Amino acid sequence: MKEIHAIRNWPWWKIQIIQKYRNGTWIWEKTMTFENDKYSVEKYSYEWCIRKSKILKAFDPQMNIQMRNHKLLTQMPGALGHAVKCRCNHNCTLDEMENTLKYVRKRTNIGKYTPYKSSGFKEKQPFRVKFEYKPREREAEVAKKKDSCYNSGSTDHYGNNCSKAKKQVYAIEKVQEEESQQRILTQTLWEMPSENNLMKRKTQEMSF
């Protein structure tokens, strides 16, 4: 193709290259490049506008100025894009849009906001159950208790061979029960009327 059309100028070659390589995959790659290259504070306004304009012309040479400006405004943050749109005409040139973008950034803080992060913020820790004892220590205590005397607590012998007096668990309860019964009986006897009191009460009734 180069040997046949060697005398052609650059605009003709440009059209031929676009017709040959402008397929669906190529357009999709250029579109993704355009969408991912959004405007931010760290980027220079003029270079960003020129680069985005060239990408738009590459995959759509027939695009008019109004559509190009609309696509550029959509790549800016919401508040910044709205501020530039209100100060520019729909058919403004690329230089006018770039100057307006500089003006808005200089006079306002739009596009310079960074999310606030508190230094004292701590994430909530998940709830964990705290054991009062360790399982292994508890198992060792149970094993030690099984191998010792229940009466004296010694590990030299068992309860059936213990020389110490055995603990009478129910003896105290039995004594307390007997004392309570004796107290109830004494109180009942004190409340019962005696024979002298009965005779006095009968004499008083007869006199009336």
Residue frames relative to the residue before (quaternion, step in Angstrom):
aa qw qx qy qz dx dy dz
M 1.0000 0.0000 0.0000 0.0000 0.00 0.00 0.00
K 0.6417 0.5250 -0.3244 0.4554 3.57 1.04 -0.72
E 0.6544 0.5098 -0.3163 0.4602 3.60 1.03 -0.79
I 0.6797 0.4883 -0.2993 0.4583 3.58 0.98 -0.78
H 0.8042 0.2423 -0.0988 0.5337 3.58 0.88 -0.96
A 0.1861 0.8253 -0.5153 0.1366 3.60 0.97 0.74
I 0.6951 0.4924 -0.2835 0.4404 3.57 1.06 -0.64
R 0.4851 0.6752 -0.4364 0.3440 3.59 1.26 -0.06
N 0.4612 -0.6796 0.4991 0.2763 3.58 -1.18 0.61
W 0.7270 -0.4688 0.2959 0.4052 3.57 -1.33 0.18
P 0.6268 0.5268 -0.3720 0.4372 3.70 0.84 -0.67
W 0.6427 0.5052 -0.3357 0.4679 3.60 1.01 -0.72
W 0.6567 0.5004 -0.3100 0.4714 3.57 0.94 -0.87
K 0.6202 0.5510 -0.3436 0.4400 3.57 1.03 -0.71
I 0.6516 0.5053 -0.3074 0.4750 3.57 0.98 -0.82
Q 0.6590 0.5136 -0.3083 0.4548 3.58 0.98 -0.85
I 0.6483 0.5079 -0.3214 0.4674 3.59 0.98 -0.78
I 0.6475 0.5146 -0.3223 0.4606 3.58 0.98 -0.81
Q 0.6671 0.5049 -0.3016 0.4573 3.58 0.95 -0.85
K 0.6968 0.4816 -0.2770 0.4536 3.59 1.03 -0.74
Y 0.8044 0.3075 -0.1431 0.4878 3.58 0.81 -0.98
R 0.5665 0.6057 -0.3914 0.3988 3.60 1.21 -0.09
N 0.2073 0.7735 -0.5638 0.2022 3.58 0.43 1.29
G 0.7534 -0.4133 0.2622 0.4392 3.57 -1.30 -0.02
T 0.6559 0.5139 -0.3150 0.4543 3.59 0.97 -0.84
W 0.6574 0.5146 -0.3092 0.4554 3.56 0.94 -0.87
I 0.6553 0.5038 -0.3090 0.4705 3.58 0.97 -0.86
W 0.6479 0.5202 -0.3221 0.4538 3.60 0.99 -0.82
E 0.6466 0.5122 -0.3204 0.4657 3.62 0.98 -0.80
K 0.6684 0.4869 -0.3056 0.4720 3.59 0.95 -0.83
T 0.6341 0.5318 -0.3304 0.4538 3.56 1.05 -0.75
M 0.6557 0.5010 -0.3061 0.4747 3.59 0.98 -0.84
T 0.6248 0.5281 -0.3345 0.4678 3.58 1.05 -0.74
F 0.6562 0.5083 -0.3020 0.4688 3.56 1.01 -0.82
E 0.6925 0.4889 -0.2882 0.4454 3.60 0.87 -0.91
N 0.6971 0.4814 -0.2791 0.4521 3.60 1.00 -0.78
D 0.6659 0.4884 -0.3031 0.4756 3.60 1.16 -0.48
K 0.0671 0.8227 -0.5569 0.0922 3.59 0.42 1.23
Y 0.5699 -0.6108 0.4330 0.3386 3.53 -1.22 0.53
S 0.0184 0.7787 -0.6264 0.0296 3.57 -1.09 0.80
V 0.6863 -0.4983 0.3384 0.4077 3.56 -1.28 0.28
E 0.6579 0.5447 -0.3171 0.4122 3.59 1.03 -0.73
K 0.6647 0.5146 -0.3034 0.4488 3.61 1.16 -0.44
Y 0.4795 -0.6448 0.5142 0.2998 3.57 -1.19 0.65
S 0.5355 -0.6738 0.4126 0.2983 3.55 -0.89 0.99
Y 0.6924 0.4925 -0.2991 0.4341 3.59 0.81 -0.98
E 0.6756 0.4883 -0.3004 0.4635 3.59 0.85 -0.93
W 0.6492 0.5190 -0.3239 0.4520 3.58 0.98 -0.78
C 0.6650 0.4999 -0.3072 0.4621 3.62 0.91 -0.87
I 0.6569 0.5014 -0.3156 0.4663 3.62 0.94 -0.84
R 0.6704 0.5047 -0.3043 0.4509 3.59 0.87 -0.92
K 0.6772 0.4815 -0.2990 0.4692 3.59 0.90 -0.85
S 0.6380 0.5289 -0.3288 0.4529 3.58 1.03 -0.74
K 0.6505 0.5117 -0.3173 0.4630 3.60 1.00 -0.79
I 0.6360 0.5197 -0.3322 0.4638 3.59 1.00 -0.75
L 0.6528 0.5103 -0.3162 0.4619 3.60 0.97 -0.81
K 0.6661 0.4907 -0.3035 0.4728 3.59 0.98 -0.79
A 0.6164 0.5796 -0.3504 0.4016 3.59 1.08 -0.68
F 0.8041 0.2659 -0.1650 0.5055 3.61 0.75 -0.90
D 0.7791 0.1427 -0.1550 0.5905 3.63 1.23 0.13
P 0.1376 -0.8328 0.5312 0.0731 3.63 0.19 1.22
Q 0.6717 0.5137 -0.2971 0.4435 3.62 1.14 -0.55
M 0.4301 0.7189 -0.4589 0.2961 3.62 1.23 0.02
N 0.3679 -0.7357 0.5263 0.2154 3.58 -0.90 0.93
I 0.6961 -0.4945 0.3271 0.4048 3.58 -1.31 0.26
Q 0.6395 0.5446 -0.3337 0.4280 3.59 0.99 -0.80
M 0.6694 0.4815 -0.2970 0.4816 3.59 0.96 -0.85
R 0.6284 0.5343 -0.3362 0.4545 3.58 1.03 -0.74
N 0.6636 0.4975 -0.3055 0.4678 3.60 0.94 -0.86
H 0.6309 0.5378 -0.3312 0.4506 3.57 1.04 -0.78
K 0.6733 0.4867 -0.2966 0.4710 3.60 0.94 -0.86
L 0.6397 0.5149 -0.3339 0.4628 3.59 1.03 -0.69
L 0.6554 0.5143 -0.3141 0.4553 3.59 1.00 -0.79
T 0.6435 0.5256 -0.3292 0.4486 3.59 1.08 -0.67
Q 0.6519 0.5143 -0.3154 0.4593 3.62 1.20 -0.38
M 0.5970 0.5347 -0.3665 0.4726 3.60 1.27 0.02
P 0.6232 -0.5197 0.4059 0.4204 3.63 -1.18 0.36
G 0.7028 -0.5304 0.2788 0.3834 3.56 -1.12 0.70
A 0.7264 0.4247 -0.2502 0.4790 3.61 0.71 -1.05
L 0.6638 0.5031 -0.3084 0.4596 3.58 0.98 -0.81
G 0.6578 0.5065 -0.3094 0.4636 3.59 0.94 -0.83
H 0.6522 0.5055 -0.3176 0.4671 3.59 1.02 -0.77
A 0.6478 0.5200 -0.3219 0.4542 3.60 1.01 -0.79
V 0.6629 0.4850 -0.3064 0.4810 3.61 0.97 -0.81
K 0.6436 0.5357 -0.3220 0.4417 3.58 0.99 -0.82
C 0.6668 0.5055 -0.3050 0.4548 3.61 1.00 -0.77
R 0.7338 0.4178 -0.2290 0.4842 3.62 1.14 -0.54
C 0.7059 0.4202 -0.2568 0.5091 3.61 1.25 -0.15
N 0.4815 -0.6219 0.5339 0.3104 3.51 -1.31 0.43
H 0.6067 -0.5702 0.3994 0.3836 3.60 -1.15 0.49
N 0.7571 0.3428 -0.1861 0.5241 3.59 1.08 -0.68
C 0.2885 0.7783 -0.5145 0.2151 3.60 1.09 0.59
T 0.5325 -0.6218 0.4705 0.3292 3.54 -1.23 0.48
L 0.6795 -0.4907 0.3583 0.4113 3.52 -1.34 0.18
D 0.6360 0.5273 -0.3281 0.4580 3.59 1.06 -0.72
E 0.6460 0.5189 -0.3230 0.4573 3.59 0.98 -0.78
M 0.6544 0.5004 -0.3135 0.4723 3.58 0.98 -0.80
E 0.6566 0.5116 -0.3134 0.4571 3.58 0.98 -0.83
N 0.6532 0.5038 -0.3094 0.4731 3.61 1.00 -0.79
T 0.6420 0.5130 -0.3185 0.4724 3.58 1.03 -0.78
L 0.6338 0.5333 -0.3214 0.4589 3.55 1.04 -0.79
K 0.6437 0.5080 -0.3109 0.4805 3.58 1.01 -0.79
Y 0.6495 0.5307 -0.3122 0.4462 3.57 0.98 -0.90
V 0.6738 0.4935 -0.3012 0.4602 3.58 0.87 -0.93
R 0.6674 0.5000 -0.3046 0.4601 3.58 0.93 -0.81
K 0.6708 0.5073 -0.2999 0.4502 3.57 1.04 -0.75
R 0.7455 0.4253 -0.2231 0.4621 3.59 0.93 -0.90
T 0.7762 0.2495 -0.1348 0.5630 3.60 1.14 -0.46
N 0.4920 -0.6393 0.5058 0.3056 3.53 -1.39 0.08
I 0.3317 0.7555 -0.5050 0.2535 3.57 1.21 0.38
G 0.7956 0.2633 -0.2199 0.4993 3.55 -0.85 0.96
K 0.6719 0.4888 -0.3006 0.4683 3.59 1.27 -0.12
Y 0.4643 0.6970 -0.4391 0.3254 3.58 1.25 0.05
T 0.0868 -0.7645 0.6374 0.0416 3.53 -1.03 0.88
P 0.5264 -0.6574 0.4248 0.3321 3.60 -0.85 0.84
Y 0.4235 -0.7153 0.5076 0.2265 3.55 -1.00 0.95
K 0.0607 -0.7788 0.6243 0.0078 3.52 -0.98 0.94
S 0.3352 -0.7548 0.5318 0.1876 3.55 -0.62 1.11
S 0.4366 -0.7102 0.4906 0.2536 3.55 -0.92 0.94
G 0.7083 0.4641 -0.2662 0.4605 3.58 1.14 -0.56
F 0.4594 0.6916 -0.4512 0.3274 3.59 1.23 0.08
K 0.0418 -0.7821 0.6217 0.0010 3.54 -0.94 0.92
E 0.4623 -0.6837 0.4919 0.2772 3.51 -0.92 0.91
K 0.5349 -0.6364 0.4580 0.3149 3.52 -1.09 0.76
Q 0.3516 -0.7486 0.5279 0.1930 3.52 -0.76 1.10
P 0.5139 -0.6419 0.4603 0.3346 3.61 -1.02 0.69
F 0.5413 -0.6375 0.4478 0.3163 3.55 -1.11 0.76
R 0.0479 -0.7937 0.6064 -0.0094 3.54 -0.89 0.98
V 0.4159 -0.6975 0.5295 0.2454 3.56 -0.99 0.88
K 0.2238 -0.7752 0.5800 0.1121 3.57 -0.81 1.05
F 0.2929 -0.7565 0.5635 0.1563 3.55 -0.74 1.06
E 0.4506 -0.6954 0.4928 0.2655 3.57 -1.00 0.84
Y 0.7808 0.1273 -0.0767 0.6068 3.56 1.16 -0.44
K 0.4904 -0.6371 0.5041 0.3156 3.52 -1.25 0.40
P 0.5729 -0.6251 0.3934 0.3552 3.63 -0.90 0.80
R 0.6637 0.5125 -0.3222 0.4393 3.60 0.92 -0.82
E 0.6465 0.5073 -0.3199 0.4715 3.58 1.01 -0.79
R 0.6358 0.5287 -0.3248 0.4590 3.58 1.01 -0.77
E 0.6462 0.5102 -0.3167 0.4710 3.58 0.98 -0.81
A 0.6461 0.5144 -0.3219 0.4629 3.59 1.01 -0.78
E 0.6426 0.5205 -0.3225 0.4606 3.60 1.03 -0.77
V 0.6524 0.5068 -0.3171 0.4658 3.59 0.96 -0.82
A 0.6594 0.5060 -0.3087 0.4625 3.59 0.96 -0.86
K 0.6508 0.5101 -0.3123 0.4678 3.59 1.02 -0.79
K 0.6513 0.5192 -0.3147 0.4552 3.58 1.02 -0.77
K 0.6377 0.5282 -0.3294 0.4536 3.59 1.06 -0.68
D 0.7362 0.4141 -0.2173 0.4892 3.61 1.06 -0.75
S 0.6499 0.4893 -0.3231 0.4835 3.64 1.17 0.36
C 0.6027 -0.5582 0.4355 0.3681 3.54 -1.34 0.29
Y 0.4121 -0.7321 0.4855 0.2419 3.56 -0.81 0.98
N 0.6512 0.5336 -0.3106 0.4414 3.59 1.24 -0.46
S 0.8132 0.2098 -0.0898 0.5353 3.59 0.85 -0.99
G 0.4445 -0.7104 0.4429 0.3186 3.61 1.22 -0.37
S 0.4966 0.6598 -0.4280 0.3672 3.60 1.24 0.10
T 0.3935 -0.7211 0.5254 0.2217 3.56 -1.18 0.66
D 0.5146 0.6639 -0.4135 0.3512 3.62 1.26 0.01
H 0.7991 0.0787 -0.0110 0.5959 3.58 1.10 -0.61
Y 0.4734 -0.6467 0.5185 0.2980 3.53 -1.40 0.07
G 0.7339 -0.4614 0.2796 0.4127 3.57 -1.27 0.17
N 0.6607 0.5210 -0.3270 0.4302 3.62 1.01 -0.70
N 0.7318 0.3727 -0.2284 0.5228 3.64 1.21 -0.41
C 0.4200 0.7233 -0.4588 0.2999 3.61 1.23 0.28
S 0.3546 -0.7496 0.5296 0.1785 3.57 -0.95 0.99
K 0.5646 0.6013 -0.3810 0.4176 3.57 1.21 -0.28
A 0.5749 -0.5937 0.4317 0.3615 3.55 -1.09 0.69
K 0.4574 -0.7096 0.4693 0.2590 3.52 -0.86 1.00
K 0.5176 -0.6425 0.4777 0.3017 3.50 -1.13 0.70
Q 0.2188 -0.7627 0.5974 0.1168 3.56 -0.82 1.04
V 0.2325 -0.8286 0.4976 0.1087 3.49 -0.03 1.31
Y 0.7639 0.3889 -0.2015 0.4739 3.56 0.92 -0.93
A 0.4654 0.6940 -0.4515 0.3128 3.65 1.21 -0.08
I 0.6618 0.5095 -0.3080 0.4556 3.59 0.90 -0.87
E 0.6552 0.5071 -0.3167 0.4619 3.55 0.96 -0.81
K 0.6429 0.5265 -0.3294 0.4483 3.60 1.04 -0.76
V 0.6465 0.5122 -0.3165 0.4686 3.60 0.99 -0.84
Q 0.6520 0.5143 -0.3152 0.4594 3.57 0.94 -0.84
E 0.6459 0.5177 -0.3231 0.4587 3.58 1.02 -0.76
E 0.6552 0.5035 -0.3158 0.4663 3.61 0.98 -0.81
E 0.6454 0.5205 -0.3225 0.4566 3.59 0.98 -0.80
S 0.6575 0.5055 -0.3177 0.4595 3.59 0.96 -0.78
Q 0.6450 0.5103 -0.3278 0.4649 3.61 1.02 -0.74
Q 0.6463 0.5169 -0.3165 0.4636 3.59 1.01 -0.82
R 0.6403 0.5278 -0.3203 0.4570 3.57 1.03 -0.78
I 0.6512 0.5109 -0.3126 0.4661 3.60 0.99 -0.83
L 0.6565 0.5146 -0.3136 0.4537 3.60 0.98 -0.86
T 0.6530 0.5137 -0.3141 0.4594 3.60 0.95 -0.83
Q 0.6574 0.5080 -0.3088 0.4630 3.57 0.96 -0.83
T 0.6395 0.5293 -0.3225 0.4548 3.58 1.05 -0.74
L 0.6553 0.5113 -0.3115 0.4606 3.57 1.00 -0.85
W 0.6456 0.5192 -0.3224 0.4579 3.57 0.98 -0.75
E 0.6888 0.4857 -0.2842 0.4570 3.57 1.00 -0.68
M 0.5801 0.5881 -0.3808 0.4155 3.64 1.17 -0.48
P 0.4509 -0.6954 0.4811 0.2859 3.70 -0.91 0.80
S 0.4262 -0.7038 0.5094 0.2522 3.61 -1.01 0.77
E 0.6728 -0.5018 0.3538 0.4128 3.65 -1.36 0.21
N 0.6313 0.5385 -0.3393 0.4430 3.62 1.02 -0.75
N 0.6516 0.5124 -0.3155 0.4619 3.54 0.98 -0.80
L 0.6397 0.5226 -0.3312 0.4560 3.58 1.05 -0.73
M 0.6525 0.5128 -0.3151 0.4605 3.61 0.98 -0.84
K 0.6433 0.5174 -0.3232 0.4627 3.58 0.95 -0.79
R 0.6585 0.5106 -0.3158 0.4538 3.57 0.97 -0.87
K 0.6558 0.5045 -0.3231 0.4592 3.64 1.00 -0.79
T 0.6383 0.5336 -0.3246 0.4498 3.63 1.00 -0.82
Q 0.6485 0.5142 -0.3119 0.4667 3.56 0.98 -0.80
E 0.6524 0.5132 -0.3191 0.4574 3.59 0.97 -0.78
M 0.6703 0.4995 -0.3044 0.4566 3.60 0.97 -0.83
S 0.6356 0.5356 -0.3376 0.4418 3.60 1.01 -0.70
F 0.6540 0.4874 -0.3150 0.4853 3.58 1.03 -0.60
